[in-house]
């Protein structure tokens, strides 16, 4: 299967990414770019985006990128650093870059930027690559 076909198969069953209205910008082997708009329902008590929103976008991007090689992969460790707050109406984009991909483990970086190209979060994810193929 191609990375596009794998994305479509995964996304068709991904109710949470659909709930967040996450859209695909780009997909290729090891790489994924996703985008979404911060809505007022995503804001916390400080009137900025809840940290789980950028985390969720990055986590979805990690899933699509790490599975794009054609083998099923699941996250085993992730972390995020928030560098700038997001407000309602902001358009955020997550871009995945593979760091190391072996037969069993993949390590990926995800940068999340707003519509002004300002870095709002960095995310690192490690996945376990199963032997199951698409």
DOVEXKE-717227 format. One line per field, with one value per atom (N, C-alpha, C, O): residue in three letters; z, x, y; atom name. Coordinates in nm, 2 decimals. Example, Ala and Ser with C-alpha at 12.3 -4.5 7.8 and 13.67 -1.06 7.14 Angstrom:
<recs>
type: c(ala_ala_ala_ala_ser_ser_ser_ser)
zz: c(0.78_0.78_0.78_0.85_0.71_0.71_0.79_0.80)
xx: c(1.32_1.23_1.32_1.42_1.28_1.37_1.29_1.34)
yy: c(-0.57_-0.45_-0.33_-0.33_-0.22_-0.11_0.00_0.11)
atom: c(N_CA_C_O_N_CA_C_O)
</recs>
This chain:
<recs>
type: c(unk_unk_unk_unk_unk_unk_unk_unk_unk_unk_unk_unk_unk_unk_unk_unk_unk_unk_unk_unk_unk_unk_unk_unk_unk_unk_unk_unk_unk_unk_unk_unk_unk_unk_unk_unk_unk_unk_unk_unk_unk_unk_unk_unk_unk_unk_unk_unk_unk_unk_unk_unk_unk_unk_unk_unk_unk_unk_unk_unk_unk_unk_unk_unk_unk_unk_unk_unk_unk_unk_unk_unk_unk_unk_unk_unk_unk_unk_unk_unk_unk_unk_unk_unk_unk_unk_unk_unk_unk_unk_unk_unk_unk_unk_unk_unk_unk_unk_unk_unk_unk_unk_unk_unk_unk_unk_unk_unk_unk_unk_unk_unk_unk_unk_unk_unk_unk_unk_unk_unk_unk_unk_unk_unk_unk_unk_unk_unk_unk_unk_unk_unk_unk_unk_unk_unk_unk_unk_unk_unk_unk_unk_unk_unk_unk_unk_unk_unk_unk_unk_unk_unk_unk_unk_unk_unk_unk_unk_unk_unk_unk_unk_unk_unk_unk_unk_unk_unk_unk_unk_unk_unk_unk_unk_unk_unk_unk_unk_unk_unk_unk_unk_unk_unk_unk_unk_unk_unk_unk_unk_unk_unk_unk_unk_unk_unk_unk_unk_unk_unk_unk_unk_unk_unk_unk_unk_unk_unk_unk_unk_unk_unk_unk_unk_unk_unk_unk_unk_unk_unk_unk_unk_unk_unk_unk_unk_unk_unk_unk_unk_unk_unk_unk_unk_unk_unk_unk_unk_unk_unk_unk_unk_unk_unk_unk_unk_unk_unk_unk_unk_unk_unk_unk_unk_unk_unk_unk_unk_unk_unk_unk_unk_unk_unk_unk_unk_unk_unk_unk_unk_unk_unk_unk_unk_unk_unk_unk_unk_unk_unk_unk_unk_unk_unk_unk_unk_unk_unk_unk_unk_unk_unk_unk_unk_unk_unk_unk_unk_unk_unk_unk_unk_unk_unk_unk_unk_unk_unk_unk_unk_unk_unk_unk_unk_unk_unk_unk_unk_unk_unk_unk_unk_unk_unk_unk_unk_unk_unk_unk_unk_unk_unk_unk_unk_unk_unk_unk_unk_unk_unk_unk_unk_unk_unk_unk_unk_unk_unk_unk_unk_unk_unk_unk_unk_unk_unk_unk_unk_unk_unk_unk_unk_unk_unk_unk_unk_unk_unk_unk_unk_unk_unk_unk_unk_unk_unk_unk_unk_unk_unk_unk_unk_unk_unk_unk_unk_unk_unk_unk_unk_unk_unk_unk_unk_unk_unk_unk_unk_unk_unk_unk_unk_unk_unk_unk_unk_unk_unk_unk_unk_unk_unk_unk_unk_unk_unk_unk_unk_unk_unk_unk_unk_unk_unk_unk_unk_unk_unk_unk_unk_unk_unk_unk_unk_unk_unk_unk_unk_unk_unk_unk_unk_unk_unk_unk_unk_unk_unk_unk_unk_unk_unk_unk_unk_unk_unk_unk_unk_unk_unk_unk_unk_unk_unk_unk_unk_unk_unk_unk_unk_unk_unk_unk_unk_unk_unk_unk_unk_unk_unk_unk_unk_unk_unk_unk_unk_unk_unk_unk_unk_unk_unk_unk_unk_unk_unk_unk_unk_unk_unk_unk_unk_unk_unk_unk_unk_unk_unk_unk_unk_unk_unk_unk_unk_unk_unk_unk_unk_unk_unk_unk_unk_unk_unk_unk_unk_unk_unk_unk_unk_unk_unk_unk_unk_unk_unk)
zz: c(0.00_0.00_0.00_0.05_-0.06_-0.06_0.07_0.14_0.10_0.22_0.22_0.32_0.10_0.09_0.12_0.19_0.07_0.10_0.25_0.30_0.31_0.45_0.53_0.62_0.49_0.56_0.55_0.65_0.43_0.42_0.50_0.56_0.50_0.58_0.73_0.80_0.78_0.92_0.95_1.05_0.87_0.90_0.90_0.97_0.81_0.80_0.93_0.96_1.01_1.14_1.26_1.38_1.24_1.34_1.38_1.33_1.47_1.51_1.58_1.57_1.66_1.73_1.64_1.66_1.54_1.45_1.37_1.34_1.34_1.27_1.36_1.32_1.49_1.59_1.59_1.60_1.59_1.59_1.45_1.44_1.35_1.22_1.16_1.10_1.19_1.14_0.99_0.95_0.92_0.77_0.73_0.79_0.63_0.57_0.48_0.39_0.49_0.40_0.31_0.19_0.37_0.30_0.36_0.49_0.29_0.34_0.24_0.12_0.30_0.22_0.32_0.44_0.27_0.36_0.47_0.44_0.60_0.71_0.74_0.84_0.66_0.67_0.67_0.59_0.75_0.75_0.79_0.89_0.73_0.77_0.78_0.69_0.90_0.93_0.98_1.02_0.96_1.00_1.06_1.03_1.15_1.22_1.27_1.28_1.29_1.35_1.49_1.53_1.58_1.72_1.73_1.68_1.79_1.81_1.96_2.05_1.99_2.13_2.22_2.34_2.17_2.26_2.30_2.39_2.24_2.27_2.37_2.40_2.42_2.51_2.66_2.70_2.73_2.88_2.96_2.90_3.09_3.17_3.16_3.21_3.09_3.06_2.92_2.88_2.86_2.72_2.62_2.52_2.64_2.54_2.51_2.59_2.40_2.37_2.48_2.53_2.52_2.61_2.55_2.43_2.64_2.59_2.52_2.44_2.55_2.49_2.34_2.27_2.30_2.16_2.07_1.97_2.11_2.03_2.04_1.94_2.16_2.18_2.08_2.02_2.08_1.99_1.85_1.78_1.80_1.66_1.63_1.53_1.72_1.71_1.71_1.63_1.80_1.82_1.69_1.65_1.63_1.51_1.39_1.32_1.39_1.28_1.30_1.20_1.42_1.45_1.40_1.34_1.43_1.39_1.24_1.19_1.17_1.02_0.96_0.87_1.01_0.96_0.99_0.90_1.11_1.15_1.08_1.06_1.04_0.97_0.82_0.75_0.77_0.63_0.56_0.43_0.63_0.58_0.53_0.46_0.58_0.54_0.65_0.63_0.77_0.88_0.99_1.02_1.06_1.17_1.29_1.33_1.33_1.44_1.55_1.52_1.67_1.78_1.87_1.89_1.93_2.01_2.14_2.20_2.19_2.32_2.42_2.54_2.36_2.45_2.37_2.25_2.43_2.37_2.47_2.59_2.42_2.51_2.42_2.30_2.49_2.42_2.51_2.63_2.44_2.50_2.43_2.31_2.51_2.45_2.46_2.57_2.35_2.34_2.32_2.35_2.28_2.26_2.27_2.22_2.33_2.34_2.21_2.12_2.19_2.08_2.12_2.23_2.04_2.06_1.97_1.87_2.00_1.91_1.77_1.77_1.67_1.53_1.47_1.35_1.56_1.51_1.42_1.46_1.32_1.23_1.27_1.25_1.32_1.36_1.27_1.22_1.24_1.14_1.21_1.27_1.21_1.26_1.15_1.05_1.15_1.05_1.12_1.21_1.07_1.12_1.04_0.92_1.11_1.06_1.12_1.25_1.05_1.11_1.16_1.09_1.27_1.33_1.31_1.26_1.35_1.34_1.32_1.40_1.22_1.20_1.17_1.07_1.27_1.25_1.23_1.22_1.23_1.21_1.32_1.30_1.44_1.55_1.62_1.67_1.61_1.68_1.58_1.49_1.59_1.51_1.61_1.70_1.58_1.66_1.57_1.46_1.60_1.52_1.60_1.71_1.53_1.58_1.51_1.39_1.59_1.53_1.57_1.69_1.47_1.50_1.47_1.37_1.57_1.55_1.54_1.63_1.43_1.41_1.38_1.34_1.41_1.39_1.25_1.17_1.21_1.08_1.05_0.93_1.15_1.13_1.12_1.12_1.12_1.11_1.24_1.24_1.35_1.48_1.55_1.54_1.60_1.67_1.80_1.88_1.81_1.93_2.02_2.13_1.96_2.04_1.96_1.84_2.04_1.98_2.05_2.17_1.97_2.02_1.97_1.86_2.06_2.02_2.05_2.16_1.95_1.97_1.93_1.83_2.01_1.98_1.96_2.04_1.85_1.82_1.81_1.78_1.84_1.82_1.68_1.66_1.60_1.46_1.47_1.48_1.45_1.46_1.33_1.23_1.32_1.20_1.11_0.99_1.15_1.07_0.97_0.99_0.84_0.73_0.69_0.72_0.62_0.56_0.43_0.37)
xx: c(0.08_0.00_0.09_0.20_0.04_0.11_0.09_-0.01_0.17_0.14_0.00_-0.06_-0.04_-0.17_-0.28_-0.38_-0.27_-0.37_-0.37_-0.48_-0.25_-0.24_-0.31_-0.39_-0.28_-0.35_-0.50_-0.57_-0.55_-0.69_-0.76_-0.86_-0.69_-0.74_-0.74_-0.84_-0.63_-0.63_-0.73_-0.80_-0.73_-0.82_-0.96_-1.04_-1.00_-1.14_-1.19_-1.31_-1.11_-1.15_-1.10_-1.13_-1.05_-0.99_-1.09_-1.09_-1.18_-1.29_-1.24_-1.30_-1.13_-1.08_-1.02_-1.04_-0.94_-0.88_-0.99_-0.98_-1.10_-1.21_-1.28_-1.33_-1.30_-1.36_-1.29_-1.35_-1.16_-1.07_-1.07_-1.01_-1.13_-1.13_-0.99_-0.95_-0.90_-0.77_-0.77_-0.84_-0.69_-0.68_-0.54_-0.44_-0.53_-0.40_-0.35_-0.43_-0.23_-0.16_-0.07_-0.06_0.01_0.11_0.14_0.14_0.16_0.20_0.29_0.27_0.40_0.50_0.56_0.54_0.65_0.71_0.79_0.89_0.75_0.82_0.78_0.83_0.70_0.67_0.52_0.45_0.47_0.33_0.32_0.38_0.23_0.19_0.04_-0.03_0.00_-0.14_-0.17_-0.08_-0.30_-0.34_-0.48_-0.56_-0.50_-0.63_-0.64_-0.55_-0.77_-0.80_-0.84_-0.92_-0.78_-0.82_-0.95_-0.97_-1.05_-1.18_-1.20_-1.12_-1.30_-1.32_-1.35_-1.32_-1.40_-1.43_-1.30_-1.30_-1.18_-1.06_-0.97_-0.86_-1.03_-0.96_-0.97_-1.08_-0.87_-0.87_-0.91_-0.96_-0.90_-0.94_-0.86_-0.90_-0.75_-0.66_-0.69_-0.63_-0.80_-0.84_-0.73_-0.72_-0.65_-0.56_-0.59_-0.65_-0.53_-0.56_-0.51_-0.40_-0.59_-0.55_-0.43_-0.43_-0.34_-0.22_-0.25_-0.17_-0.36_-0.40_-0.43_-0.43_-0.46_-0.50_-0.37_-0.37_-0.27_-0.14_-0.09_-0.03_-0.10_-0.05_-0.12_-0.06_-0.25_-0.34_-0.30_-0.30_-0.28_-0.24_-0.11_-0.09_-0.01_0.12_0.11_0.18_0.03_0.02_-0.04_0.00_-0.14_-0.20_-0.10_-0.09_-0.02_0.08_0.18_0.23_0.22_0.32_0.26_0.33_0.14_0.08_0.08_0.12_0.04_0.03_0.17_0.19_0.26_0.40_0.47_0.53_0.45_0.52_0.46_0.53_0.34_0.27_0.29_0.26_0.33_0.34_0.44_0.44_0.53_0.62_0.56_0.62_0.44_0.37_0.36_0.30_0.42_0.42_0.34_0.36_0.26_0.18_0.27_0.36_0.26_0.34_0.25_0.15_0.29_0.22_0.32_0.43_0.27_0.36_0.39_0.30_0.51_0.55_0.60_0.61_0.64_0.68_0.67_0.70_0.61_0.60_0.62_0.60_0.66_0.67_0.65_0.67_0.61_0.58_0.63_0.62_0.68_0.71_0.64_0.64_0.56_0.49_0.57_0.62_0.59_0.67_0.60_0.66_0.47_0.40_0.25_0.21_0.17_0.02_-0.05_-0.01_-0.15_-0.24_-0.38_-0.42_-0.44_-0.57_-0.67_-0.64_-0.80_-0.91_-0.88_-0.85_-0.90_-0.88_-0.74_-0.72_-0.65_-0.52_-0.53_-0.60_-0.45_-0.43_-0.30_-0.19_-0.30_-0.17_-0.14_-0.23_-0.01_0.03_0.14_0.24_0.13_0.22_0.30_0.24_0.43_0.52_0.61_0.68_0.61_0.69_0.81_0.81_0.92_1.05_1.10_1.11_1.14_1.19_1.34_1.41_1.37_1.51_1.59_1.70_1.52_1.58_1.47_1.38_1.48_1.38_1.46_1.53_1.44_1.50_1.39_1.27_1.42_1.32_1.22_1.10_1.25_1.16_1.12_1.01_1.20_1.18_1.19_1.28_1.10_1.11_1.11_1.03_1.19_1.19_1.17_1.23_1.07_1.03_1.02_0.99_1.05_1.02_0.91_0.89_0.83_0.71_0.72_0.73_0.72_0.72_0.58_0.52_0.52_0.39_0.41_0.46_0.36_0.37_0.23_0.14_0.22_0.09_0.09_0.19_-0.01_-0.03_0.08_0.10_0.15_0.26_0.39_0.50_0.39_0.51_0.59_0.71_0.53_0.59_0.58_0.47_0.69_0.69_0.60_0.63_0.50_0.42_0.44_0.40_0.50_0.53_0.62_0.63_0.70_0.78_0.75_0.72_0.74_0.70_0.80_0.84_0.83_0.91_0.83_0.77_0.84_0.76_0.85_0.92_0.84_0.90_0.79_0.70_0.81_0.71_0.77_0.89_0.69_0.73_0.67_0.55_0.75_0.71_0.69_0.78_0.56_0.52_0.56_0.61_0.55_0.57_0.45_0.46_0.34_0.21_0.22_0.26_0.18_0.19_0.05_-0.05_0.04_-0.09_-0.12_-0.22)
yy: c(-0.12_0.00_0.12_0.12_0.23_0.36_0.43_0.40_0.53_0.61_0.67_0.68_0.72_0.78_0.68_0.71_0.55_0.45_0.41_0.39_0.40_0.37_0.48_0.46_0.61_0.72_0.71_0.72_0.69_0.68_0.57_0.58_0.45_0.34_0.38_0.35_0.43_0.47_0.58_0.57_0.68_0.80_0.76_0.82_0.67_0.63_0.58_0.58_0.52_0.47_0.55_0.51_0.67_0.75_0.86_0.97_0.82_0.91_1.04_1.15_1.02_1.14_1.24_1.36_1.20_1.30_1.37_1.49_1.29_1.35_1.45_1.56_1.42_1.51_1.64_1.75_1.64_1.76_1.83_1.94_1.77_1.82_1.84_1.94_1.74_1.74_1.71_1.61_1.78_1.76_1.73_1.78_1.64_1.60_1.71_1.76_1.75_1.84_1.77_1.79_1.67_1.60_1.47_1.46_1.36_1.23_1.17_1.17_1.11_1.03_0.94_0.95_0.85_0.75_0.83_0.90_0.80_0.86_1.01_1.06_1.07_1.21_1.23_1.17_1.32_1.36_1.50_1.55_1.58_1.71_1.72_1.69_1.76_1.77_1.91_1.99_1.96_2.09_2.09_2.00_2.18_2.20_2.34_2.42_2.38_2.51_2.50_2.42_2.59_2.59_2.66_2.77_2.59_2.65_2.69_2.65_2.77_2.82_2.70_2.71_2.59_2.47_2.40_2.32_2.44_2.38_2.46_2.42_2.57_2.66_2.62_2.56_2.64_2.61_2.74_2.83_2.73_2.84_2.97_3.07_2.96_3.08_3.14_3.23_3.08_3.13_3.10_3.17_3.00_2.95_2.80_2.74_2.75_2.61_2.52_2.53_2.42_2.32_2.24_2.22_2.21_2.14_2.01_1.96_1.95_1.82_1.84_1.74_1.96_1.98_1.97_1.90_2.04_2.03_1.89_1.84_1.83_1.70_1.60_1.51_1.61_1.52_1.54_1.44_1.66_1.68_1.61_1.54_1.63_1.57_1.42_1.35_1.37_1.22_1.16_1.06_1.23_1.18_1.18_1.09_1.29_1.30_1.19_1.13_1.17_1.06_0.93_0.85_0.90_0.77_0.75_0.65_0.86_0.84_0.83_0.75_0.91_0.90_0.77_0.71_0.72_0.60_0.47_0.37_0.48_0.37_0.38_0.28_0.49_0.51_0.42_0.41_0.35_0.26_0.13_0.05_0.11_-0.02_-0.12_-0.23_-0.09_-0.18_-0.11_0.01_-0.18_-0.12_-0.09_-0.17_0.03_0.09_0.15_0.21_0.14_0.20_0.27_0.23_0.38_0.47_0.39_0.33_0.41_0.35_0.46_0.44_0.58_0.69_0.82_0.83_0.92_1.05_1.16_1.14_1.28_1.39_1.52_1.52_1.62_1.75_1.87_1.86_1.97_2.10_2.21_2.22_2.28_2.39_2.52_2.56_2.59_2.70_2.84_2.94_2.83_2.95_2.92_2.81_3.00_2.96_2.98_3.06_2.90_2.91_2.96_2.93_3.04_3.11_3.05_2.99_3.08_3.04_3.11_3.23_3.03_3.09_3.06_3.07_3.02_2.99_2.86_2.77_2.86_2.74_2.68_2.74_2.56_2.49_2.38_2.31_2.36_2.26_2.18_2.23_2.05_1.95_1.89_1.84_1.89_1.83_1.73_1.76_1.61_1.50_1.48_1.48_1.46_1.42_1.29_1.29_1.19_1.07_1.10_1.16_1.05_1.06_0.93_0.93_0.82_0.69_0.59_0.59_0.51_0.40_0.27_0.25_0.18_0.04_-0.06_-0.02_-0.18_-0.29_-0.29_-0.34_-0.25_-0.26_-0.12_-0.11_-0.02_0.10_0.22_0.22_0.32_0.44_0.56_0.56_0.66_0.78_0.90_0.91_0.98_1.09_1.22_1.22_1.33_1.46_1.53_1.50_1.60_1.67_1.82_1.85_1.91_2.05_2.10_2.06_2.18_2.24_2.39_2.45_2.44_2.59_2.64_2.57_2.77_2.84_2.90_2.88_2.97_3.03_3.14_3.18_3.19_3.28_3.22_3.28_3.08_3.00_3.01_2.98_3.04_3.05_2.91_2.85_2.86_2.73_2.74_2.82_2.66_2.66_2.53_2.53_2.43_2.31_2.22_2.22_2.14_2.04_1.91_1.90_1.80_1.67_1.56_1.57_1.47_1.36_1.23_1.22_1.14_1.02_0.90_0.90_0.79_0.66_0.56_0.55_0.48_0.38_0.25_0.23_0.15_0.01_-0.03_-0.02_-0.08_-0.13_-0.28_-0.36_-0.32_-0.46_-0.53_-0.46_-0.66_-0.73_-0.73_-0.78_-0.68_-0.68_-0.57_-0.46_-0.61_-0.52_-0.48_-0.55_-0.37_-0.32_-0.39_-0.37)
atom: c(N_CA_C_O_N_CA_C_O_N_CA_C_O_N_CA_C_O_N_CA_C_O_N_CA_C_O_N_CA_C_O_N_CA_C_O_N_CA_C_O_N_CA_C_O_N_CA_C_O_N_CA_C_O_N_CA_C_O_N_CA_C_O_N_CA_C_O_N_CA_C_O_N_CA_C_O_N_CA_C_O_N_CA_C_O_N_CA_C_O_N_CA_C_O_N_CA_C_O_N_CA_C_O_N_CA_C_O_N_CA_C_O_N_CA_C_O_N_CA_C_O_N_CA_C_O_N_CA_C_O_N_CA_C_O_N_CA_C_O_N_CA_C_O_N_CA_C_O_N_CA_C_O_N_CA_C_O_N_CA_C_O_N_CA_C_O_N_CA_C_O_N_CA_C_O_N_CA_C_O_N_CA_C_O_N_CA_C_O_N_CA_C_O_N_CA_C_O_N_CA_C_O_N_CA_C_O_N_CA_C_O_N_CA_C_O_N_CA_C_O_N_CA_C_O_N_CA_C_O_N_CA_C_O_N_CA_C_O_N_CA_C_O_N_CA_C_O_N_CA_C_O_N_CA_C_O_N_CA_C_O_N_CA_C_O_N_CA_C_O_N_CA_C_O_N_CA_C_O_N_CA_C_O_N_CA_C_O_N_CA_C_O_N_CA_C_O_N_CA_C_O_N_CA_C_O_N_CA_C_O_N_CA_C_O_N_CA_C_O_N_CA_C_O_N_CA_C_O_N_CA_C_O_N_CA_C_O_N_CA_C_O_N_CA_C_O_N_CA_C_O_N_CA_C_O_N_CA_C_O_N_CA_C_O_N_CA_C_O_N_CA_C_O_N_CA_C_O_N_CA_C_O_N_CA_C_O_N_CA_C_O_N_CA_C_O_N_CA_C_O_N_CA_C_O_N_CA_C_O_N_CA_C_O_N_CA_C_O_N_CA_C_O_N_CA_C_O_N_CA_C_O_N_CA_C_O_N_CA_C_O_N_CA_C_O_N_CA_C_O_N_CA_C_O_N_CA_C_O_N_CA_C_O_N_CA_C_O_N_CA_C_O_N_CA_C_O_N_CA_C_O_N_CA_C_O_N_CA_C_O_N_CA_C_O_N_CA_C_O_N_CA_C_O_N_CA_C_O_N_CA_C_O_N_CA_C_O_N_CA_C_O_N_CA_C_O_N_CA_C_O_N_CA_C_O_N_CA_C_O_N_CA_C_O_N_CA_C_O_N_CA_C_O_N_CA_C_O_N_CA_C_O_N_CA_C_O_N_CA_C_O_N_CA_C_O_N_CA_C_O_N_CA_C_O_N_CA_C_O_N_CA_C_O_N_CA_C_O_N_CA_C_O)
</recs>
